[in-house]
Amino acid sequence: MTSVDPEMKRYYAQRAPYYDAVYAKPERAADIAFLRAWIPAQFAGRRVLEVACGTGFWTQHLIPVAMAVTATDATEEPLGFARLRPGADKAAFALADAYALPESLGRFEGAFAGLWLSHVPRRRVPEFLASLHARLAPGAVVVMIDNNEVQLKELPIAETDAGGDTWQHRPLRDGSVHRVLKNFPSKAELEAMVANVAQACEYRALENFWAFRYRLP
Ligand SMILES: C[S@@+](CC[C@H](N)C(=O)[O-])C[C@H]1O[C@@H](n2cnc3c(N)ncnc32)[C@H](O)[C@@H]1O
């Protein structure tokens, strides 16, 4: 997995034991309640590939509705927590780089990526999408969700690099500080990103998150 940002891997490995605190913030409760119903509903009866599943918060909600779920992440530590989720025995888990999803994973009619696109450098978005779409069947549904700019109140942008990517300096509970790429694509940028490959784009602006859904032809 040479294409994985080692700093990001270290950050998510260290954070894995308490990562789920992001889903317990009271100001996010209404959004999470909506997404817990809306995301699985997009995948009823489909075989779903989840990219960058982390600790499997969304995986556990996909499992009861999807025909099958394969949940992947590039970091072993969060995957270890995902494997402990209720119903995890009905899913498959694999260590996989989102930029190089292997053919051995199979072919899927749905794909989900939660809080992942924001970590993809702008120049690598086409690479990620090519990797993802290569694993999908015609007519597959793709859903991505991510933080909107409300998150900047807690973690302001510390740097913008020459490629237009924005970076946060994120503290962890042990006092270490990590430089993490975090972009905030607009609705227009998301639509442009898939303009050549997608049909039926749908964008939803929530209080703390955006949700984006499209279908492959
Ligand atoms: C913000 S977390 C998202 C976790 C989960 N999807 C969620 O919504 O709660 C980002 C995840 O991306 C993973 N990651 C980092 N680089 C990756 C890569 N190149 N391919 C796949 N996953 C990667 C990290 O290990 C981490 O678990």
The ligand as an SDF file (V2000), in Angstrom:
LIG
                    3D

 27 29  0  0  0  0  0  0  0  0999 V2000
  -12.5460    9.8640    8.7670 C   0  0  0  0  0  0  0  0  0  0  0  0
  -12.2170    8.1450    8.7820 S   0  0  0  0  0  0  0  0  0  0  0  0
  -13.7520    7.5630    8.1290 C   0  0  0  0  0  0  0  0  0  0  0  0
  -14.2470    6.3140    8.7970 C   0  0  0  0  0  0  0  0  0  0  0  0
  -15.6750    5.8870    8.4650 C   0  0  0  0  0  0  0  0  0  0  0  0
  -15.8810    5.7570    7.0430 N   0  0  0  0  0  0  0  0  0  0  0  0
  -16.6810    6.8400    9.0250 C   0  0  0  0  0  0  0  0  0  0  0  0
  -17.4320    7.4720    8.2410 O   0  0  0  0  0  0  0  0  0  0  0  0
  -16.7890    6.9460   10.2540 O   0  0  0  0  0  0  0  0  0  0  0  0
  -11.1250    7.9650    7.4110 C   0  0  0  0  0  0  0  0  0  0  0  0
  -10.6090    6.5410    7.1990 C   0  0  0  0  0  0  0  0  0  0  0  0
   -9.8310    6.5140    5.9980 O   0  0  0  0  0  0  0  0  0  0  0  0
   -8.8500    5.5130    6.1540 C   0  0  0  0  0  0  0  0  0  0  0  0
   -7.8510    5.6720    5.1130 N   0  0  0  0  0  0  0  0  0  0  0  0
   -6.8000    6.5230    5.0550 C   0  0  0  0  0  0  0  0  0  0  0  0
   -6.1390    6.4010    3.8940 N   0  0  0  0  0  0  0  0  0  0  0  0
   -6.7950    5.4270    3.1820 C   0  0  0  0  0  0  0  0  0  0  0  0
   -6.6110    4.8560    1.8940 C   0  0  0  0  0  0  0  0  0  0  0  0
   -5.6330    5.2550    1.0760 N   0  0  0  0  0  0  0  0  0  0  0  0
   -7.4850    3.8960    1.5120 N   0  0  0  0  0  0  0  0  0  0  0  0
   -8.4750    3.4740    2.3130 C   0  0  0  0  0  0  0  0  0  0  0  0
   -8.7120    3.9870    3.5440 N   0  0  0  0  0  0  0  0  0  0  0  0
   -7.8750    4.9600    3.9590 C   0  0  0  0  0  0  0  0  0  0  0  0
   -8.3610    5.7250    7.5620 C   0  0  0  0  0  0  0  0  0  0  0  0
   -7.6900    4.5750    8.0380 O   0  0  0  0  0  0  0  0  0  0  0  0
   -9.6610    6.0310    8.2830 C   0  0  0  0  0  0  0  0  0  0  0  0
  -10.2220    4.8590    8.8530 O   0  0  0  0  0  0  0  0  0  0  0  0
  1  2  1  0
  2  3  1  0
  2 10  1  0
  3  4  1  0
  4  5  1  0
  5  6  1  0
  5  7  1  0
  7  8  2  0
  7  9  1  0
 10 11  1  0
 11 12  1  0
 11 26  1  0
 12 13  1  0
 13 14  1  0
 13 24  1  0
 14 15  1  0
 14 23  1  0
 15 16  2  0
 16 17  1  0
 17 18  1  0
 17 23  2  0
 18 19  1  0
 18 20  2  0
 20 21  1  0
 21 22  2  0
 22 23  1  0
 24 25  1  0
 24 26  1  0
 26 27  1  0
M  CHG  2   2   1   9  -1
M  END
$$$$
